[in-house]
Amino acid sequence: MKNVLITGAAGFLGSHLCDRFIKEGFYVIGMDNFITGDIRNLEHLQSHPNFEFIEHDVTQHITIEKPLDYILHFASPASPIDYLKIPIQTLKVGSLGTHNLLGLAKVKKARLLIASTSEVYGDPLVHPQNESYYGNVNTIGPRGVYDEAKRFQESITMAYHRFHGLETRIVRIFNTYGPRMRLNDGRVIPAFMGQALRGEDLTVFGDGSQTRSFCYIDDQVEGIYKLLLSDYVYPVNIGNPNEISISDFAEEIIKLTNTSQKAVYKDLPVDDPMQRQPDISLAKKLLNWEPKVSREEGMKKTYAYFKSLSKEDLFKRDHRDFSKHIKP
């Protein structure tokens, strides 16, 4: 039985990865410090014989007694509300945390996959975005703490690969959604869902012409799993190229939830990307991967999940204060 360490295991993506690797016959060690993760995402694995959990901050030294075959580094705040609230921790988990895990992988002779993001492209000047595009990132803007943490993460990972010969993989994740997302975490889908379920109007920033491309969690996990087991060391986009404007998406949510709310428009935050669409040609060729779940199907499953949450979850607010970060 192969052993895999998954950091950020109590998060949205991390918990689904734990499920997938257990299903594939791995022994899974989950790690999280709960700065944004939720232990409820792992409760169903509590008594599973092939799962153990370690509460730990990856920016601190990491010791694992068991041998490791694979490490997946998914520990990081991943929404604007998080990295505006905890900017230093966001930078540290991408730098110190990645450094610690690279060192652990070197000692254990394990293959390490890091979770990068489409945010390395910033507010892109190339559309759709492919892996050869270097990006358009504001290093000193409020989003820079996340964007640059991920860009540094990619750089140090490639340095360890080239200098130490470490087995590494890099996935660039585009907007992903599905059950276990944190409601009201500031990202588009949980923000819209929370507002719809509370009977509030849906908040659209800017004029709503900015676009996003949403990938369902099952498709994302499949792409990550295939990339880990591939022989490719450079970044690979994993996302759904089906693009939609935010204003049109708000109307989809209103129709899906069968509510009478309307979209209300507010000022656009600084450096909010105007276009986000992955070029997945490389993933198709390299991994024989492409998304299979339509947005209509995936959103129905996601809405069912959010409807099942308690009133306490529904009305627990994570307020984004963009008052200092509005475009002039």
C-alpha positions in Angstrom: 0.0 0.0 0.0 1.4 3.4 -1.0 1.3 6.3 1.4 0.3 9.9 0.5 0.4 13.0 2.6 -2.2 15.6 1.7 -1.9 19.1 3.2 -4.9 21.3 3.4 -6.9 18.1 3.9 -9.8 19.7 5.7 -10.4 22.1 2.9 -12.7 21.8 -0.1 -10.3 20.4 -2.6 -8.1 18.6 0.0 -10.9 16.6 1.5 -12.1 15.4 -1.9 -8.5 14.4 -2.7 -8.4 12.3 0.5 -11.6 10.5 -0.7 -10.1 9.8 -4.1 -6.8 8.4 -2.8 -8.5 6.2 -0.3 -10.7 4.9 -3.1 -7.6 4.2 -5.1 -6.2 2.1 -2.3 -3.7 4.5 -0.8 -3.0 5.1 2.9 -3.8 8.8 3.4 -2.3 11.1 5.9 -4.2 14.3 6.1 -2.7 17.5 7.5 -4.4 20.9 8.3 -4.2 23.7 10.9 -7.9 24.7 10.3 -7.0 28.3 9.5 -9.6 28.0 6.7 -10.4 24.3 6.7 -13.3 22.6 8.4 -13.0 19.3 10.3 -16.5 18.4 9.2 -15.1 17.8 5.7 -13.2 14.8 7.1 -15.7 13.4 9.7 -16.7 10.6 7.3 -13.1 9.4 7.3 -12.6 9.5 11.0 -12.7 5.7 11.6 -11.4 4.6 8.2 -8.4 2.2 8.6 -6.5 3.8 5.8 -6.7 7.4 7.0 -5.0 9.4 9.7 -5.1 13.1 10.5 -2.4 15.4 11.8 -3.2 18.9 13.0 -0.2 21.0 12.0 0.9 24.2 10.4 3.0 23.4 7.3 5.0 26.6 7.8 6.5 24.9 10.9 9.0 22.0 10.6 7.2 18.8 9.5 8.0 15.3 10.7 6.3 12.2 9.4 7.4 8.8 10.8 5.9 6.7 8.0 7.5 6.4 4.6 5.9 8.5 1.9 5.4 7.9 -1.8 3.6 11.0 -2.7 2.9 14.5 -1.2 0.1 16.8 -2.4 0.5 20.4 -1.1 -3.0 21.9 -1.0 -2.6 24.0 2.2 -3.3 27.6 1.4 -6.1 30.2 1.8 -7.8 30.3 -1.6 -10.4 33.0 -1.6 -10.1 36.8 -1.6 -11.7 37.2 1.8 -9.0 34.9 3.3 -5.9 36.5 1.8 -7.2 40.0 2.5 -7.7 38.9 6.1 -4.6 36.9 6.6 -2.1 38.1 4.0 1.1 37.2 5.9 0.0 33.7 6.5 -0.9 33.4 2.8 2.6 34.4 1.8 4.2 32.1 4.4 2.2 28.9 3.4 3.3 29.4 -0.2 6.9 30.0 0.7 7.9 28.5 4.0 5.3 25.8 3.8 6.3 24.8 0.3 10.0 24.8 1.3 9.3 22.5 4.3 7.4 20.1 2.1 10.1 20.1 -0.6 12.6 19.2 2.1 10.3 16.4 3.4 9.9 15.1 -0.1 13.6 15.1 -0.6 14.2 13.1 2.7 11.4 10.6 1.9 12.3 10.4 -1.8 8.6 11.1 -2.5 7.0 12.8 -5.5 5.5 16.2 -4.6 2.6 17.8 -6.4 1.9 21.4 -5.6 -1.4 23.2 -6.1 -0.8 26.3 -8.1 -3.6 28.5 -9.5 -4.8 30.4 -12.5 -4.1 33.5 -10.3 -0.4 33.2 -11.4 -1.7 34.7 -14.7 -3.1 37.8 -12.8 -5.4 40.0 -14.9 -4.4 38.3 -18.2 -3.5 40.0 -21.4 -3.8 36.7 -23.2 -7.0 34.8 -23.6 -7.6 32.0 -23.1 -4.6 31.4 -20.8 -2.1 28.7 -21.7 0.9 27.4 -19.7 3.4 29.4 -21.7 1.9 32.8 -20.7 3.9 34.5 -17.9 1.0 36.5 -16.6 0.2 40.1 -15.6 0.4 40.4 -11.9 0.4 43.4 -9.6 3.0 42.4 -7.0 2.0 45.1 -4.5 -1.8 45.0 -4.9 -4.0 43.3 -2.3 -4.3 40.1 -4.3 -0.5 40.0 -4.8 0.0 38.1 -1.5 -1.8 35.1 -3.1 -0.6 35.5 -6.7 3.0 35.9 -5.7 3.0 33.1 -3.1 1.8 30.8 -5.8 4.4 32.1 -8.4 7.2 31.7 -5.8 5.8 28.2 -5.0 6.2 27.2 -8.7 9.7 28.7 -8.8 11.1 26.9 -5.8 9.5 23.6 -6.8 11.2 23.8 -10.2 14.5 24.7 -8.4 14.3 21.6 -6.3 13.5 19.5 -9.4 16.5 20.9 -11.3 19.0 21.1 -8.5 18.1 18.1 -6.4 16.4 15.9 -9.1 13.3 15.8 -7.0 10.2 14.3 -8.6 7.7 17.2 -8.8 4.4 18.1 -10.5 2.6 21.5 -10.8 -1.1 21.8 -11.3 -2.6 25.3 -12.2 -6.1 25.1 -10.9 -8.9 27.2 -12.4 -12.2 28.1 -10.6 -13.5 24.8 -9.1 -16.8 24.3 -7.3 -18.9 21.6 -5.7 -20.0 20.2 -2.3 -17.9 21.2 0.8 -17.2 24.7 -0.5 -17.3 27.1 2.4 -20.4 29.2 2.2 -19.9 33.0 2.1 -16.1 32.6 1.6 -16.1 35.4 -0.9 -15.8 33.4 -4.1 -18.4 33.8 -6.7 -20.4 30.5 -6.4 -20.7 30.3 -2.6 -21.3 34.1 -2.4 -24.2 33.9 -4.9 -25.6 30.7 -3.3 -25.5 32.2 0.2 -27.3 35.3 -0.9 -29.9 33.4 -2.9 -30.7 31.1 0.1 -31.0 34.0 2.4 -33.3 35.8 0.1 -30.8 38.6 -0.7 -30.0 40.3 -4.0 -26.9 38.9 -5.7 -23.8 41.2 -5.5 -22.0 41.6 -8.8 -18.8 43.5 -8.7 -18.1 45.9 -11.7 -20.5 45.7 -14.6 -20.5 41.9 -14.6 -18.8 41.6 -18.0 -15.8 39.9 -16.4 -15.7 36.1 -17.1 -15.0 33.0 -15.2 -14.8 29.3 -16.2 -16.1 26.9 -13.5 -14.9 23.3 -13.2 -16.8 20.7 -11.1 -14.8 19.1 -8.3 -14.9 15.5 -9.6 -13.4 16.7 -12.9 -10.7 18.7 -11.1 -9.7 15.7 -8.9 -9.5 13.4 -11.9 -7.1 15.8 -13.6 -5.0 16.2 -10.5 -4.8 12.5 -10.0 -3.7 11.9 -13.6 -1.1 14.6 -13.5 0.4 13.2 -10.3 0.9 9.8 -12.0 2.2 11.3 -15.2 5.9 12.0 -16.2 5.4 15.7 -16.8 7.2 18.2 -14.5 6.0 21.5 -15.9 2.7 23.4 -15.0 -0.5 22.0 -16.4 -3.8 23.9 -16.5 -6.7 21.9 -15.1 -10.1 23.6 -15.5 -13.2 23.9 -17.5 -12.9 26.2 -20.6 -16.7 26.8 -20.7 -16.7 30.6 -20.1 -19.5 32.7 -18.8 -19.8 36.4 -17.7 -20.5 37.1 -14.0 -23.8 38.9 -14.9 -25.0 36.0 -16.9 -24.0 33.6 -14.2 -25.9 35.6 -11.6 -29.0 35.1 -13.8 -28.3 31.4 -13.9 -28.2 31.2 -10.1 -31.5 33.1 -9.8 -33.1 30.7 -12.2 -31.6 27.6 -10.5 -32.7 28.7 -7.0 -36.1 29.8 -8.3 -35.9 33.0 -6.3 -37.1 36.5 -7.0 -33.8 38.4 -6.2 -32.1 40.6 -8.7 -28.4 41.3 -9.3 -27.0 44.5 -7.7 -23.8 46.0 -8.9 -20.9 47.4 -6.8 -17.5 48.8 -7.6 -14.9 46.3 -8.9 -12.1 45.4 -6.4 -8.5 46.2 -7.4 -6.9 43.7 -9.8 -10.0 41.5 -10.1 -9.3 39.6 -13.3 -11.5 40.6 -16.2 -11.1 37.2 -18.1 -10.5 33.8 -16.8 -10.5 30.8 -19.2 -8.1 27.9 -19.3 -6.5 26.6 -22.4 -6.5 22.8 -21.6 -4.9 21.6 -24.9 -1.9 20.4 -22.9 -4.0 18.4 -20.4 -6.0 16.8 -23.3 -2.8 15.8 -25.1 -0.7 14.8 -22.1 -3.3 13.3 -19.7 -6.1 12.4 -22.0 -8.2 14.6 -19.7 -11.1 17.0 -20.2 -14.0 18.0 -18.0 -17.1 15.8 -18.3 -19.6 17.4 -15.8 -21.7 20.3 -17.3 -22.2 23.5 -15.4 -25.9 22.7 -15.2 -25.4 19.3 -13.7 -22.6 20.5 -11.3 -24.6 23.5 -10.1 -27.6 21.3 -9.3 -25.4 19.1 -7.1 -23.8 22.1 -5.5 -27.1 23.9 -4.8 -28.4 20.7 -3.1 -25.4 20.7 -0.9 -25.8 24.3 0.2 -29.5 23.8 0.8 -28.6 21.0 3.2 -26.5 23.3 5.5 -27.8 24.6 8.8 -29.2 28.1 9.3 -26.1 28.7 11.5 -23.9 28.1 8.4 -26.2 30.0 6.2 -26.1 33.2 8.2 -22.5 33.0 9.3 -21.0 35.9 7.4 -17.4 36.3 6.1 -17.6 40.0 5.2 -15.3 41.2 2.5 -14.3 44.8 3.2 -13.1 46.1 -0.1 -13.4 49.8 0.9 -9.6 50.2 0.8 -9.2 48.2 -2.4 -11.5 49.7 -4.9 -10.2 50.8 -8.3 -9.9 54.6 -8.6 
